[in-house]
Amino acid sequence: MRMRVSGCAALVLALVVALAACSNEPVPPPPPAPIPTPQSEPTRLVVGVDDMGAGFNPHLIAHQSPVTTALATLVLPSVFRPDADGTMRLDPTIATSAEVTATEPFTVSYELNLEASWSTNAPIAAEDFVYLWEQMRSQPGVTDAAGYQLITQVRSRAGGKAVDVVFSHPYPAWQHLFSDLLPAHILKDAPGSWTGALTDGVPASGGPFRVTAVDRARGEVMLARNDLYWDTPTVLDQLLLRRFGPQELAPALAAGDVDVALPEAEPTIRTALGGLQPAPELQLAPKPIVTQLGMRADGGPLADARVRRGIAMLLDREAIRTAVAPESLAADAFGLAPSQPGYASTAPPDAPLRHDPAAAAQLLASAGWSRDLTTGRWAVAGGPVSLVIGAANERLEDVDVARAVAEQLDAAGIEVTLVGPSAVDLFGQAAVPAVPPSPSPTPSPTAQPEAPVTTPAQPAQTPGAPPTTPTTPATTTSALPATPGGVEVDLMVLPRTVGGDLGSELASDYGCPAPTALVPEPPRPPAGFCFPALRPALDELVSASPRPETAGAVEQVLWAQLPFLPLFQPVNLVVSTPAGEAATGIGPGPLASGPVTGAQRWRAPAR
């Protein structure tokens, strides 16, 4: 036993000695921490813009703006895109082929790029075609819907990567359809998503850029490279669209805070930019819209075409254009815009385009209106004439036009009330909230409605004298009666989109679709105009073989009925510093896609 204990003691002693020996060895120092690799700043280019617009759905009249055009061009997928002269070209990043595959019934088949997908990893597929078709045929206030209304069926093949679109009859302008597709997998089941989901962003990208942030308070839209894009990636990491006021732009260009800009063309901007050295490059870029004055034709004081023509003759269109958009292009047609090839005035000799109070008085009197010789105010059916003018609150230039119209009509003896509902309400509803335009371009949604603006009564204007041009906002003298459904607008300022197929645009803007099994209650046109006698001619314009003279005949009917009074085509300036010009090569671009066309190839300017 003693021998076993002594053996164990010896073993323990040996272990202690060994451990002591190990503890005396020097401990190696820890390896040095890795030196962090400095992260390079993302490459960025800043584009200056006037405003953010009401939203970013390119298919809504309410959302038309340069920012919406830019996002549609760089973020949303299109089967065809316009080239420099407006010819529609297949975009192979979205579709590898698109062709007519049957004539009875007329069918167009699309083979989609197998790699094309949204930034959510969902494929760009047939459901996106179906969603856009369903919305365009049934939603109010949309642009260029006539072609979609001819579609009777959209069929999916090859797991959604092939699409057959069937039409009620041959439609030669089918290449203009299915541009700016929207992500159906996000939008189709969300109530109100057609407008709401694109008010403050674009929920998914199918193009080289994606929208990462929209800050309306700061006036910024941030685009970043879409890392899931399957084709050539963008050169820039980021493209920032930032709002600059007229007095802010020149200092920002001088300081290098903005590289290119797209302000409204006007003398004050040119003056502000005139002192910059080196001088920036200035180019004109007409917008893909024509501003017009819609006159409600389906009821109210302007239901009679004689009244609409008389109202037009009380207005001085040139004074309005000069006061609001002096570098815009005067428009005298219902179809082509002044900047488009082939444009010419379509106005007949008796068109109500000139300020002519005497001729206006004759027309109004023939429609039952009377004028008090003492006060100069107009009356009808035993009561004073009172018209409601609507302008979208988010569209500041439209509000300026409405104020100019209100000033002129008040000077001519007509009481006018100006309301400023949201753009979506104004162009999509028959009755709108009776609220005045807000002094802010982005009113708080929780703001309480105020009394609408009403122009004060003024002495009768001397016949033949030029109408008053606006200098200050009209004063508030009375409010419209509060009604549960709002008020109906008699006159509205609204944009008409241009740059597509002429026949389709005329049919979209001035037609009134008949009820069908697919759409038993088609949406009301923004100004309520529906002239059944025009339907055969408008149907012919979207048929296989329209006669060359049909578009002109439609224009003559529109001049006689005058549901809209064309005013002008707005024009932007494309402003670029020498560094910005070298980095982008920016120009006006195709009318439909604008100056940012090709921005995926822009690079960061040299500083």
Secondary structure, DSSP 4 states (H G I P E B T S, - for coil): -HHHHHHHHHHHHHHHHHHHHHHTSPPPPPPPPPPPPPPPPPPEEEEEES---S---TTBGGG-SHHHHHHHHHHS--SEEE-TTS-EEE-TTTEEEEEEEEETTEEEEEEE-TT-B-TTS-B--HHHHHHHHHHHHH-SSBSS-HHHHTEEEEEEEGGGTEEEEEESS--TTGGGSS-S---HHHHTTSTTHHHHTTSS--S---SSEEEEEEETTTTEEEEEE-TT-SSSPPS-SEEEEEE--TTTHHHHHHHTS-SEEEPBP-HHHHHHHHT-SSPPEEEEEE-SEEEEEEE--SSSTT-SHHHHHHHHHH--HHHHHHHH-TTSEE---SSS-TTSTT------TT-S-S--HHHHHHHHHHTTEEE-TTT--EEETTEE-EEEEE--TT-HHHHHHHHHHHHHHHHTT-EEEEE---HHHHHH-SEE---PPPSSSS--TTPPP-PPEEPPP-PPPPTTSPPPPP-SPPPP---PPP-TT-EE-SEEEEEEE-SS-HHHHHHHHH--PPP-SS-SSPPPPTT----GGGHHHHHHHTSSS--TTHHHHHHHHHHHH-SEEEEEE-EEEEEE-HHHHHHH------TTT-TTTTGGG--PPP-
